[in-house]
Amino acid sequence: MKQEELNNRLSEIRDKLINIEQTMDSRIFLLCEAEHSFAVSKFLFEDLALRFVIETGIDSEDCFEILYHFSNDETGCVVTVKAFIRDRENPSIESITPFIPAAEWIEREIHDILGIEFKNHPNMRRLILADDWPEGVYPLRKDFKK
C-alpha cells in the first residue's frame, strides 16, 4: 500500500483516535484511549494488511501506555498505536491475541513487569518473573521499590 493511500485510509478510524501524529513520512502515531486499541489495531492488521512488529508497555507519569507497532513493508512506514490506560489501580486493556496470536508472549511479558491485565488473553500465566516473585509487585513500574 502506497503512503498516500495509507494516510487516506486512516481517516476511516478517525472517530476512535485522540490524534494522528506524523513526525515524518515513515513514522505515524495513532493516539487513542485503551477501549479503542483493539478496533484500531484490528483495522491496521486486517483491513490495511500491515505487519505486526511488536507491542511495548510504558509506565508514564499519569497513565500506562501500550504501544502496538505495525509496519507497512511496501513503504517502510511504521505505524504505532499509542493506547492510554488511565486506571492506574486496575490497569487493563483488550488483548489483540484473538487476531494476532504472535502477541501472546509479549502481552504476558508486559503483564509480568507492569501488571497490566490483558482481557480475553488465552494464557495470562507468568512468562519471565520467577514463580516465587511476590504478587502485585511489578519491576518496571515507577513506584517499584528495590
N, CA, C and O atoms as a GROMACS GRO file, in nm:
protein
  584
    1MET      N    1   0.085  -0.118   0.000
    1MET     CA    2   0.000   0.000   0.000
    1MET      C    3   0.089   0.124   0.000
    1MET      O    4   0.179   0.138   0.083
    2LYS      N    5   0.064   0.211  -0.092
    2LYS     CA    6   0.141   0.335  -0.102
    2LYS      C    7   0.109   0.427   0.017
    2LYS      O    8   0.003   0.416   0.078
    3GLN      N    9   0.202   0.517   0.046
    3GLN     CA   10   0.189   0.604   0.164
    3GLN      C   11   0.064   0.692   0.158
    3GLN      O   12  -0.004   0.708   0.258
    4GLU      N   13   0.035   0.746   0.044
    4GLU     CA   14  -0.082   0.834   0.030
    4GLU      C   15  -0.211   0.757   0.060
    4GLU      O   16  -0.301   0.808   0.127
    5GLU      N   17  -0.219   0.634   0.009
    5GLU     CA   18  -0.338   0.551   0.035
    5GLU      C   19  -0.349   0.518   0.184
    5GLU      O   20  -0.458   0.521   0.241
    6LEU      N   21  -0.236   0.486   0.247
    6LEU     CA   22  -0.236   0.459   0.391
    6LEU      C   23  -0.288   0.580   0.468
    6LEU      O   24  -0.376   0.567   0.553
    7ASN      N   25  -0.235   0.696   0.438
    7ASN     CA   26  -0.280   0.818   0.507
    7ASN      C   27  -0.430   0.841   0.487
    7ASN      O   28  -0.499   0.880   0.582
    8ASN      N   29  -0.479   0.818   0.368
    8ASN     CA   30  -0.623   0.836   0.341
    8ASN      C   31  -0.707   0.735   0.416
    8ASN      O   32  -0.812   0.770   0.470
    9ARG      N   33  -0.663   0.610   0.421
    9ARG     CA   34  -0.740   0.505   0.488
    9ARG      C   35  -0.747   0.528   0.639
    9ARG      O   36  -0.844   0.484   0.702
   10LEU      N   37  -0.649   0.593   0.697
   10LEU     CA   38  -0.652   0.620   0.841
   10LEU      C   39  -0.769   0.708   0.882
   10LEU      O   40  -0.812   0.706   0.997
   11SER      N   41  -0.822   0.784   0.788
   11SER     CA   42  -0.938   0.868   0.818
   11SER      C   43  -1.061   0.783   0.852
   11SER      O   44  -1.154   0.833   0.916
   12GLU      N   45  -1.063   0.657   0.812
   12GLU     CA   46  -1.175   0.568   0.841
   12GLU      C   47  -1.190   0.537   0.990
   12GLU      O   48  -1.298   0.499   1.035
   13ILE      N   49  -1.081   0.552   1.066
   13ILE     CA   50  -1.087   0.525   1.210
   13ILE      C   51  -1.068   0.651   1.294
   13ILE      O   52  -1.045   0.642   1.415
   14ARG      N   53  -1.078   0.766   1.232
   14ARG     CA   54  -1.054   0.895   1.299
   14ARG      C   55  -1.140   0.910   1.425
   14ARG      O   56  -1.096   0.970   1.522
   15ASP      N   57  -1.263   0.856   1.423
   15ASP     CA   58  -1.353   0.871   1.538
   15ASP      C   59  -1.306   0.792   1.661
   15ASP      O   60  -1.356   0.816   1.771
   16LYS      N   61  -1.212   0.699   1.644
   16LYS     CA   62  -1.160   0.621   1.755
   16LYS      C   63  -1.028   0.677   1.808
   16LYS      O   64  -0.972   0.625   1.904
   17LEU      N   65  -0.980   0.783   1.746
   17LEU     CA   66  -0.849   0.837   1.780
   17LEU      C   67  -0.858   0.971   1.852
   17LEU      O   68  -0.951   1.049   1.830
   18ILE      N   69  -0.761   0.994   1.938
   18ILE     CA   70  -0.744   1.125   2.000
   18ILE      C   71  -0.674   1.217   1.902
   18ILE      O   72  -0.708   1.334   1.887
   19ASN      N   73  -0.573   1.161   1.834
   19ASN     CA   74  -0.494   1.240   1.741
   19ASN      C   75  -0.412   1.148   1.650
   19ASN      O   76  -0.388   1.032   1.683
   20ILE      N   77  -0.371   1.203   1.537
   20ILE     CA   78  -0.275   1.137   1.449
   20ILE      C   79  -0.153   1.227   1.443
   20ILE      O   80  -0.163   1.345   1.408
   21GLU      N   81  -0.038   1.171   1.476
   21GLU     CA   82   0.087   1.248   1.471
   21GLU      C   83   0.178   1.184   1.368
   21GLU      O   84   0.214   1.066   1.381
   22GLN      N   85   0.216   1.260   1.268
   22GLN     CA   86   0.309   1.209   1.167
   22GLN      C   87   0.436   1.291   1.176
   22GLN      O   88   0.440   1.405   1.130
   23THR      N   89   0.539   1.232   1.236
   23THR     CA   90   0.664   1.305   1.258
   23THR      C   91   0.751   1.311   1.132
   23THR      O   92   0.833   1.402   1.117
   24MET      N   93   0.732   1.213   1.042
   24MET     CA   94   0.799   1.210   0.912
   24MET      C   95   0.720   1.115   0.825
   24MET      O   96   0.628   1.049   0.874
   25ASP      N   97   0.751   1.107   0.698
   25ASP     CA   98   0.676   1.020   0.608
   25ASP      C   99   0.674   0.875   0.656
   25ASP      O  100   0.576   0.804   0.634
   26SER      N  101   0.780   0.832   0.722
   26SER     CA  102   0.791   0.691   0.758
   26SER      C  103   0.754   0.661   0.904
   26SER      O  104   0.784   0.553   0.954
   27ARG      N  105   0.688   0.756   0.973
   27ARG     CA  106   0.654   0.736   1.115
   27ARG      C  107   0.522   0.802   1.148
   27ARG      O  108   0.508   0.925   1.139
   28ILE      N  109   0.422   0.720   1.186
   28ILE     CA  110   0.289   0.770   1.221
   28ILE      C  111   0.251   0.716   1.357
   28ILE      O  112   0.267   0.596   1.384
   29PHE      N  113   0.200   0.803   1.444
   29PHE     CA  114   0.149   0.763   1.575
   29PHE      C  115  -0.001   0.788   1.579
   29PHE      O  116  -0.047   0.898   1.547
   30LEU      N  117  -0.077   0.684   1.618
   30LEU     CA  118  -0.221   0.695   1.633
   30LEU      C  119  -0.251   0.690   1.782
   30LEU      O  120  -0.237   0.584   1.844
   31LEU      N  121  -0.293   0.801   1.840
   31LEU     CA  122  -0.319   0.809   1.983
   31LEU      C  123  -0.466   0.778   2.010
   31LEU      O  124  -0.555   0.833   1.946
   32CYS      N  125  -0.490   0.687   2.108
   32CYS     CA  126  -0.628   0.651   2.141
   32CYS      C  127  -0.638   0.610   2.287
   32CYS      O  128  -0.539   0.581   2.353
   33GLU      N  129  -0.761   0.608   2.336
   33GLU     CA  130  -0.788   0.554   2.469
   33GLU      C  131  -0.784   0.402   2.459
   33GLU      O  132  -0.804   0.346   2.352
   34ALA      N  133  -0.758   0.336   2.572
   34ALA     CA  134  -0.744   0.190   2.574
   34ALA      C  135  -0.863   0.118   2.514
   34ALA      O  136  -0.846   0.016   2.447
   35GLU      N  137  -0.984   0.169   2.536
   35GLU     CA  138  -1.103   0.099   2.488
   35GLU      C  139  -1.114   0.094   2.335
   35GLU      O  140  -1.195   0.018   2.282
   36HIS      N  141  -1.033   0.173   2.265
   36HIS     CA  142  -1.036   0.171   2.118
   36HIS      C  143  -0.917   0.099   2.056
   36HIS      O  144  -0.912   0.080   1.934
   37SER      N  145  -0.821   0.058   2.137
   37SER     CA  146  -0.698   0.000   2.083
   37SER      C  147  -0.722  -0.130   2.006
   37SER      O  148  -0.657  -0.154   1.905
   38PHE      N  149  -0.814  -0.213   2.052
   38PHE     CA  150  -0.844  -0.339   1.984
   38PHE      C  151  -0.894  -0.311   1.842
   38PHE      O  152  -0.843  -0.368   1.746
   39ALA      N  153  -0.993  -0.224   1.829
   39ALA     CA  154  -1.052  -0.194   1.698
   39ALA      C  155  -0.950  -0.128   1.605
   39ALA      O  156  -0.944  -0.160   1.486
   40VAL      N  157  -0.871  -0.036   1.658
   40VAL     CA  158  -0.772   0.033   1.575
   40VAL      C  159  -0.666  -0.066   1.527
   40VAL      O  160  -0.630  -0.067   1.409
   41SER      N  161  -0.616  -0.149   1.618
   41SER     CA  162  -0.514  -0.248   1.580
   41SER      C  163  -0.569  -0.349   1.480
   41SER      O  164  -0.500  -0.387   1.385
   42LYS      N  165  -0.691  -0.393   1.502
   42LYS     CA  166  -0.753  -0.489   1.410
   42LYS      C  167  -0.768  -0.429   1.271
   42LYS      O  168  -0.747  -0.497   1.171
   43PHE      N  169  -0.806  -0.301   1.264
   43PHE     CA  170  -0.818  -0.232   1.136
   43PHE      C  171  -0.682  -0.229   1.064
   43PHE      O  172  -0.676  -0.259   0.944
   44LEU      N  173  -0.576  -0.195   1.135
   44LEU     CA  174  -0.443  -0.189   1.073
   44LEU      C  175  -0.399  -0.326   1.023
   44LEU      O  176  -0.343  -0.339   0.914
   45PHE      N  177  -0.424  -0.428   1.104
   45PHE     CA  178  -0.377  -0.563   1.072
   45PHE      C  179  -0.463  -0.630   0.964
   45PHE      O  180  -0.409  -0.686   0.868
   46GLU      N  181  -0.593  -0.625   0.980
   46GLU     CA  182  -0.681  -0.699   0.889
   46GLU      C  183  -0.724  -0.618   0.766
   46GLU      O  184  -0.722  -0.671   0.655
   47ASP      N  185  -0.761  -0.494   0.785
   47ASP     CA  186  -0.810  -0.414   0.672
   47ASP      C  187  -0.697  -0.354   0.588
   47ASP      O  188  -0.706  -0.349   0.466
   48LEU      N  189  -0.591  -0.308   0.656
   48LEU     CA  190  -0.481  -0.246   0.582
   48LEU      C  191  -0.365  -0.342   0.557
   48LEU      O  192  -0.271  -0.308   0.485
   49ALA      N  193  -0.372  -0.462   0.616
   49ALA     CA  194  -0.270  -0.566   0.597
   49ALA      C  195  -0.130  -0.519   0.637
   49ALA      O  196  -0.031  -0.554   0.573
   50LEU      N  197  -0.123  -0.439   0.746
   50LEU     CA  198   0.008  -0.402   0.798
   50LEU      C  199   0.060  -0.517   0.882
   50LEU      O  200  -0.017  -0.591   0.943
   51ARG      N  201   0.190  -0.532   0.886
   51ARG     CA  202   0.254  -0.640   0.960
   51ARG      C  203   0.274  -0.600   1.106
   51ARG      O  204   0.327  -0.492   1.134
   52PHE      N  205   0.231  -0.686   1.199
   52PHE     CA  206   0.255  -0.663   1.342
   52PHE      C  207   0.403  -0.684   1.369
   52PHE      O  208   0.459  -0.787   1.331
   53VAL      N  209   0.466  -0.587   1.436
   53VAL     CA  210   0.608  -0.595   1.466
   53VAL      C  211   0.628  -0.635   1.612
   53VAL      O  212   0.690  -0.738   1.640
   54ILE      N  213   0.576  -0.555   1.705
   54ILE     CA  214   0.592  -0.580   1.848
   54ILE      C  215   0.497  -0.489   1.924
   54ILE      O  216   0.438  -0.396   1.867
   55GLU      N  217   0.483  -0.516   2.049
   55GLU     CA  218   0.398  -0.438   2.140
   55GLU      C  219   0.486  -0.402   2.260
   55GLU      O  220   0.564  -0.485   2.307
   56THR      N  221   0.476  -0.280   2.309
   56THR     CA  222   0.555  -0.239   2.424
   56THR      C  223   0.465  -0.174   2.528
   56THR      O  224   0.357  -0.123   2.496
   57GLY      N  225   0.511  -0.175   2.652
   57GLY     CA  226   0.437  -0.112   2.761
   57GLY      C  227   0.524  -0.009   2.831
   57GLY      O  228   0.644  -0.028   2.846
   58ILE      N  229   0.461   0.101   2.873
   58ILE     CA  230   0.533   0.210   2.938
   58ILE      C  231   0.453   0.257   3.060
   58ILE      O  232   0.331   0.270   3.053
   59ASP      N  233   0.522   0.283   3.169
   59ASP     CA  234   0.461   0.348   3.284
   59ASP      C  235   0.492   0.496   3.270
   59ASP      O  236   0.603   0.540   3.301
   60SER      N  237   0.395   0.573   3.223
   60SER     CA  238   0.412   0.717   3.205
   60SER      C  239   0.378   0.790   3.335
   60SER      O  240   0.345   0.728   3.435
   61GLU      N  241   0.385   0.920   3.331
   61GLU     CA  242   0.360   1.000   3.451
   61GLU      C  243   0.219   0.980   3.507
   61GLU      O  244   0.204   0.960   3.628
   62ASP      N  245   0.117   0.985   3.422
   62ASP     CA  246  -0.020   0.983   3.472
   62ASP      C  247  -0.103   0.865   3.421
   62ASP      O  248  -0.223   0.857   3.449
   63CYS      N  249  -0.040   0.774   3.347
   63CYS     CA  250  -0.113   0.659   3.292
   63CYS      C  251  -0.013   0.553   3.248
   63CYS      O  252   0.108   0.574   3.252
   64PHE      N  253  -0.067   0.441   3.206
   64PHE     CA  254   0.015   0.341   3.138
   64PHE      C  255  -0.011   0.356   2.989
   64PHE      O  256  -0.119   0.400   2.948
   65GLU      N  257   0.088   0.321   2.910
   65GLU     CA  258   0.072   0.325   2.765
   65GLU      C  259   0.108   0.189   2.708
   65GLU      O  260   0.208   0.128   2.747
   66ILE      N  261   0.026   0.142   2.617
   66ILE     CA  262   0.059   0.024   2.538
   66ILE      C  263   0.078   0.073   2.395
   66ILE      O  264  -0.009   0.140   2.339
   67LEU      N  265   0.192   0.039   2.338
   67LEU     CA  266   0.223   0.079   2.201
   67LEU      C  267   0.227  -0.045   2.113
   67LEU      O  268   0.301  -0.139   2.138
   68TYR      N  269   0.145  -0.042   2.009
   68TYR     CA  270   0.139  -0.151   1.911
   68TYR      C  271   0.208  -0.100   1.785
   68TYR      O  272   0.163  -0.002   1.725
   69HIS      N  273   0.315  -0.166   1.745
   69HIS     CA  274   0.394  -0.122   1.631
   69HIS      C  275   0.362  -0.210   1.510
   69HIS      O  276   0.371  -0.333   1.516
   70PHE      N  277   0.324  -0.145   1.400
   70PHE     CA  278   0.291  -0.213   1.274
   70PHE      C  279   0.378  -0.155   1.164
   70PHE      O  280   0.418  -0.038   1.169
   71SER      N  281   0.407  -0.237   1.064
   71SER     CA  282   0.490  -0.193   0.953
   71SER      C  283   0.416  -0.205   0.820
   71SER      O  284   0.353  -0.306   0.790
   72ASN      N  285   0.426  -0.099   0.742
   72ASN     CA  286   0.382  -0.104   0.603
   72ASN      C  287   0.510  -0.136   0.524
   72ASN      O  288   0.585  -0.046   0.486
   73ASP      N  289   0.533  -0.263   0.502
   73ASP     CA  290   0.661  -0.306   0.445
   73ASP      C  291   0.686  -0.250   0.305
   73ASP      O  292   0.802  -0.236   0.265
   74GLU      N  293   0.582  -0.219   0.232
   74GLU     CA  294   0.600  -0.165   0.097
   74GLU      C  295   0.669  -0.029   0.099
   74GLU      O  296   0.749   0.002   0.011
   75THR      N  297   0.638   0.052   0.200
   75THR     CA  298   0.695   0.187   0.205
   75THR      C  299   0.797   0.205   0.317
   75THR      O  300   0.871   0.304   0.318
   76GLY      N  301   0.803   0.110   0.411
   76GLY     CA  302   0.893   0.125   0.525
   76GLY      C  303   0.836   0.210   0.636
   76GLY      O  304   0.906   0.243   0.732
   77CYS      N  305   0.710   0.246   0.625
   77CYS     CA  306   0.646   0.330   0.726
   77CYS      C  307   0.607   0.245   0.848
   77CYS      O  308   0.550   0.137   0.833
   78VAL      N  309   0.639   0.294   0.967
   78VAL     CA  310   0.598   0.229   1.091
   78VAL      C  311   0.481   0.308   1.149
   78VAL      O  312   0.489   0.430   1.168
   79VAL      N  313   0.372   0.236   1.177
   79VAL     CA  314   0.253   0.297   1.236
   79VAL      C  315   0.242   0.242   1.378
   79VAL      O  316   0.236   0.121   1.398
   80THR      N  317   0.239   0.332   1.476
   80THR     CA  318   0.230   0.292   1.616
   80THR      C  319   0.099   0.339   1.675
   80THR      O  320   0.066   0.458   1.672
   81VAL      N  321   0.023   0.244   1.729
   81VAL     CA  322  -0.098   0.276   1.804
   81VAL      C  323  -0.053   0.298   1.948
   81VAL      O  324   0.003   0.208   2.010
   82LYS      N  325  -0.080   0.417   2.000
   82LYS     CA  326  -0.040   0.451   2.136
   82LYS      C  327  -0.167   0.459   2.220
   82LYS      O  328  -0.241   0.557   2.214
   83ALA      N  329  -0.192   0.352   2.299
   83ALA     CA  330  -0.316   0.342   2.376
   83ALA      C  331  -0.290   0.381   2.522
   83ALA      O  332  -0.194   0.334   2.584
   84PHE      N  333  -0.374   0.469   2.575
   84PHE     CA  334  -0.360   0.520   2.711
   84PHE      C  335  -0.453   0.445   2.806
   84PHE      O  336  -0.574   0.439   2.784
   85ILE      N  337  -0.395   0.388   2.911
   85ILE     CA  338  -0.471   0.322   3.017
   85ILE      C  339  -0.471   0.417   3.135
   85ILE      O  340  -0.368   0.435   3.200
   86ARG      N  341  -0.585   0.479   3.164
   86ARG     CA  342  -0.592   0.584   3.267
   86ARG      C  343  -0.607   0.528   3.409
   86ARG      O  344  -0.570   0.596   3.505
   87ASP      N  345  -0.660   0.408   3.424
   87ASP     CA  346  -0.682   0.348   3.557
   87ASP      C  347  -0.552   0.285   3.607
   87ASP      O  348  -0.517   0.175   3.566
   88ARG      N  349  -0.482   0.356   3.695
   88ARG     CA  350  -0.354   0.306   3.746
   88ARG      C  351  -0.373   0.199   3.854
   88ARG      O  352  -0.281   0.121   3.880
   89GLU      N  353  -0.489   0.195   3.917
   89GLU     CA  354  -0.513   0.096   4.022
   89GLU      C  355  -0.541  -0.042   3.964
   89GLU      O  356  -0.492  -0.142   4.017
   90ASN      N  357  -0.618  -0.050   3.858
   90ASN     CA  358  -0.654  -0.176   3.792
   90ASN      C  359  -0.635  -0.162   3.641
   90ASN      O  360  -0.733  -0.163   3.566
   91PRO      N  361  -0.511  -0.150   3.597
   91PRO     CA  362  -0.489  -0.128   3.453
   91PRO      C  363  -0.524  -0.251   3.370
   91PRO      O  364  -0.479  -0.362   3.398
   92SER      N  365  -0.604  -0.228   3.267
   92SER     CA  366  -0.640  -0.338   3.177
   92SER      C  367  -0.667  -0.285   3.038
   92SER      O  368  -0.698  -0.168   3.018
   93ILE      N  369  -0.654  -0.376   2.943
   93ILE     CA  370  -0.675  -0.344   2.803
   93ILE      C  371  -0.711  -0.475   2.732
   93ILE      O  372  -0.672  -0.582   2.777
   94GLU      N  373  -0.784  -0.465   2.624
   94GLU     CA  374  -0.824  -0.584   2.549
   94GLU      C  375  -0.702  -0.644   2.479
   94GLU      O  376  -0.624  -0.572   2.417
   95SER      N  377  -0.686  -0.775   2.489
   95SER     CA  378  -0.577  -0.845   2.423
   95SER      C  379  -0.601  -0.848   2.272
   95SER      O  380  -0.715  -0.859   2.226
   96ILE      N  381  -0.492  -0.837   2.195
   96ILE     CA  382  -0.503  -0.848   2.049
   96ILE      C  383  -0.474  -0.990   2.001
   96ILE      O  384  -0.472  -1.015   1.880
   97THR      N  385  -0.450  -1.084   2.094
   97THR     CA  386  -0.418  -1.220   2.053
   97THR      C  387  -0.531  -1.291   1.977
   97THR      O  388  -0.501  -1.384   1.902
   98PRO      N  389  -0.660  -1.254   1.992
   98PRO     CA  390  -0.761  -1.322   1.911
   98PRO      C  391  -0.739  -1.309   1.760
   98PRO      O  392  -0.779  -1.398   1.685
   99PHE      N  393  -0.677  -1.201   1.715
   99PHE     CA  394  -0.650  -1.187   1.572
   99PHE      C  395  -0.501  -1.179   1.540
   99PHE      O  396  -0.463  -1.184   1.423
  100ILE      N  397  -0.416  -1.165   1.642
  100ILE     CA  398  -0.270  -1.170   1.623
  100ILE      C  399  -0.213  -1.264   1.730
  100ILE      O  400  -0.167  -1.218   1.834
  101PRO      N  401  -0.216  -1.393   1.706
  101PRO     CA  402  -0.164  -1.488   1.806
  101PRO      C  403  -0.019  -1.462   1.846
  101PRO      O  404   0.022  -1.498   1.956
  102ALA      N  405   0.060  -1.401   1.759
  102ALA     CA  406   0.200  -1.373   1.788
  102ALA      C  407   0.218  -1.274   1.904
  102ALA      O  408   0.328  -1.261   1.956
  103ALA      N  409   0.112  -1.205   1.944
  103ALA     CA  410   0.120  -1.109   2.055
  103ALA      C  411   0.111  -1.177   2.191
  103ALA      O  412   0.126  -1.111   2.294
  104GLU      N  413   0.087  -1.308   2.194
  104GLU     CA  414   0.064  -1.377   2.322
  104GLU      C  415   0.180  -1.360   2.420
  104GLU      O  416   0.157  -1.322   2.535
  105TRP      N  417   0.301  -1.386   2.379
  105TRP     CA  418   0.413  -1.381   2.472
  105TRP      C  419   0.445  -1.239   2.516
  105TRP      O  420   0.475  -1.216   2.634
  106ILE      N  421   0.440  -1.143   2.426
  106ILE     CA  422   0.475  -1.006   2.467
  106ILE      C  423   0.369  -0.951   2.563
  106ILE      O  424   0.402  -0.874   2.652
  107GLU      N  425   0.243  -0.988   2.546
  107GLU     CA  426   0.142  -0.944   2.642
  107GLU      C  427   0.164  -1.010   2.778
  107GLU      O  428   0.140  -0.947   2.882
  108ARG      N  429   0.208  -1.133   2.780
  108ARG     CA  430   0.241  -1.198   2.907
  108ARG      C  431   0.360  -1.128   2.974
  108ARG      O  432   0.361  -1.109   3.096
  109GLU      N  433   0.458  -1.090   2.894
  109GLU     CA  434   0.574  -1.018   2.950
  109GLU      C  435   0.533  -0.884   3.008
  109GLU      O  436   0.574  -0.849   3.119
  110ILE      N  437   0.453  -0.808   2.935
  110ILE     CA  438   0.406  -0.677   2.984
  110ILE      C  439   0.325  -0.695   3.112
  110ILE      O  440   0.336  -0.614   3.205
  111HIS      N  441   0.244  -0.800   3.116
  111HIS     CA  442   0.168  -0.829   3.238
  111HIS      C  443   0.262  -0.855   3.356
  111HIS      O  444   0.239  -0.803   3.466
  112ASP      N  445   0.366  -0.934   3.336
  112ASP     CA  446   0.463  -0.964   3.441
  112ASP      C  447   0.531  -0.838   3.495
  112ASP      O  448   0.539  -0.819   3.616
  113ILE      N  449   0.579  -0.754   3.406
  113ILE     CA  450   0.665  -0.643   3.450
  113ILE      C  451   0.592  -0.513   3.481
  113ILE      O  452   0.645  -0.428   3.552
  114LEU      N  453   0.469  -0.497   3.429
  114LEU     CA  454   0.392  -0.375   3.456
  114LEU      C  455   0.259  -0.401   3.526
  114LEU      O  456   0.198  -0.308   3.578
  115GLY      N  457   0.213  -0.525   3.527
  115GLY     CA  458   0.088  -0.557   3.595
  115GLY      C  459  -0.037  -0.518   3.518
  115GLY      O  460  -0.143  -0.501   3.577
  116ILE      N  461  -0.026  -0.505   3.388
  116ILE     CA  462  -0.142  -0.471   3.306
  116ILE      C  463  -0.215  -0.599   3.268
  116ILE      O  464  -0.154  -0.693   3.217
  117GLU      N  465  -0.343  -0.601   3.292
  117GLU     CA  466  -0.426  -0.718   3.260
  117GLU      C  467  -0.470  -0.708   3.114
  117GLU      O  468  -0.520  -0.604   3.071
  118PHE      N  469  -0.452  -0.816   3.040
  118PHE     CA  470  -0.495  -0.822   2.901
  118PHE      C  471  -0.622  -0.906   2.896
  118PHE      O  472  -0.617  -1.029   2.902
  119LYS      N  473  -0.734  -0.839   2.883
  119LYS     CA  474  -0.864  -0.906   2.882
  119LYS      C  475  -0.876  -0.998   2.761
  119LYS      O  476  -0.837  -0.963   2.650
  120ASN      N  477  -0.931  -1.117   2.785
  120ASN     CA  478  -0.953  -1.220   2.683
  120ASN      C  479  -0.823  -1.278   2.627
  120ASN      O  480  -0.822  -1.332   2.516
  121HIS      N  481  -0.716  -1.266   2.703
  121HIS     CA  482  -0.590  -1.331   2.665
  121HIS      C  483  -0.604  -1.480   2.694
  121HIS      O  484  -0.659  -1.515   2.799
  122PRO      N  485  -0.557  -1.568   2.606
  122PRO     CA  486  -0.580  -1.711   2.624
  122PRO      C  487  -0.494  -1.778   2.732
  122PRO      O  488  -0.523  -1.891   2.772
  123ASN      N  489  -0.388  -1.711   2.779
  123ASN     CA  490  -0.295  -1.779   2.870
  123ASN      C  491  -0.214  -1.676   2.949
  123ASN      O  492  -0.095  -1.658   2.923
  124MET      N  493  -0.276  -1.610   3.045
  124MET     CA  494  -0.211  -1.499   3.116
  124MET      C  495  -0.127  -1.547   3.235
  124MET      O  496  -0.130  -1.485   3.341
  125ARG      N  497  -0.051  -1.656   3.218
  125ARG     CA  498   0.036  -1.700   3.327
  125ARG      C  499   0.172  -1.632   3.312
  125ARG      O  500   0.204  -1.575   3.208
  126ARG      N  501   0.251  -1.638   3.420
  126ARG     CA  502   0.382  -1.572   3.419
  126ARG      C  503   0.469  -1.622   3.304
  126ARG      O  504   0.461  -1.737   3.261
  127LEU      N  505   0.553  -1.530   3.257
  127LEU     CA  506   0.645  -1.565   3.149
  127LEU      C  507   0.790  -1.546   3.190
  127LEU      O  508   0.872  -1.635   3.170
  128ILE      N  509   0.823  -1.429   3.249
  128ILE     CA  510   0.964  -1.402   3.275
  128ILE      C  511   0.999  -1.391   3.423
  128ILE      O  512   1.115  -1.414   3.460
  129LEU      N  513   0.904  -1.358   3.509
  129LEU     CA  514   0.935  -1.348   3.651
  129LEU      C  515   0.933  -1.488   3.713
  129LEU      O  516   0.862  -1.578   3.667
  130ALA      N  517   1.013  -1.504   3.817
  130ALA     CA  518   1.021  -1.632   3.887
  130ALA      C  519   0.886  -1.667   3.950
  130ALA      O  520   0.808  -1.578   3.984
  131ASP      N  521   0.861  -1.795   3.964
  131ASP     CA  522   0.734  -1.841   4.022
  131ASP      C  523   0.714  -1.789   4.164
  131ASP      O  524   0.600  -1.771   4.208
  132ASP      N  525   0.824  -1.764   4.236
  132ASP     CA  526   0.810  -1.715   4.374
  132ASP      C  527   0.815  -1.562   4.384
  132ASP      O  528   0.823  -1.507   4.494
  133TRP      N  529   0.810  -1.493   4.270
  133TRP     CA  530   0.806  -1.347   4.271
  133TRP      C  531   0.678  -1.303   4.341
  133TRP      O  532   0.572  -1.362   4.316
  134PRO      N  533   0.684  -1.201   4.428
  134PRO     CA  534   0.564  -1.161   4.502
  134PRO      C  535   0.453  -1.108   4.411
  134PRO      O  536   0.479  -1.032   4.317
  135GLU      N  537   0.329  -1.148   4.439
  135GLU     CA  538   0.212  -1.099   4.366
  135GLU      C  539   0.198  -0.948   4.388
  135GLU      O  540   0.224  -0.898   4.497
  136GLY      N  541   0.156  -0.877   4.284
  136GLY     CA  542   0.131  -0.733   4.296
  136GLY      C  543   0.255  -0.647   4.296
  136GLY      O  544   0.245  -0.527   4.320
  137VAL      N  545   0.371  -0.703   4.270
  137VAL     CA  546   0.497  -0.628   4.263
  137VAL      C  547   0.545  -0.634   4.119
  137VAL      O  548   0.569  -0.742   4.064
  138TYR      N  549   0.558  -0.516   4.058
  138TYR     CA  550   0.589  -0.509   3.915
  138TYR      C  551   0.717  -0.429   3.894
  138TYR      O  552   0.718  -0.308   3.920
  139PRO      N  553   0.826  -0.492   3.849
  139PRO     CA  554   0.958  -0.429   3.849
  139PRO      C  555   0.977  -0.311   3.754
  139PRO      O  556   1.073  -0.236   3.772
  140LEU      N  557   0.890  -0.291   3.654
  140LEU     CA  558   0.910  -0.176   3.566
  140LEU      C  559   0.814  -0.061   3.594
  140LEU      O  560   0.807   0.035   3.517
  141ARG      N  561   0.740  -0.070   3.703
  141ARG     CA  562   0.658   0.044   3.743
  141ARG      C  563   0.744   0.149   3.811
  141ARG      O  564   0.842   0.116   3.878
  142LYS      N  565   0.709   0.273   3.793
  142LYS     CA  566   0.785   0.382   3.851
  142LYS      C  567   0.788   0.375   4.005
  142LYS      O  568   0.883   0.422   4.067
  143ASP      N  569   0.684   0.318   4.065
  143ASP     CA  570   0.678   0.311   4.211
  143ASP      C  571   0.744   0.185   4.269
  143ASP      O  572   0.732   0.159   4.389
  144PHE      N  573   0.813   0.106   4.186
  144PHE     CA  574   0.879  -0.016   4.232
  144PHE      C  575   0.992   0.020   4.326
  144PHE      O  576   1.076   0.105   4.296
  145LYS      N  577   0.993  -0.045   4.441
  145LYS     CA  578   1.099  -0.024   4.542
  145LYS      C  579   1.194  -0.142   4.538
  145LYS      O  580   1.152  -0.257   4.555
  146LYS      N  581   1.321  -0.114   4.515
  146LYS     CA  582   1.421  -0.222   4.507
  146LYS      C  583   1.456  -0.274   4.644
  146LYS      O  584   1.538  -0.364   4.657
   0.00000   0.00000   0.00000
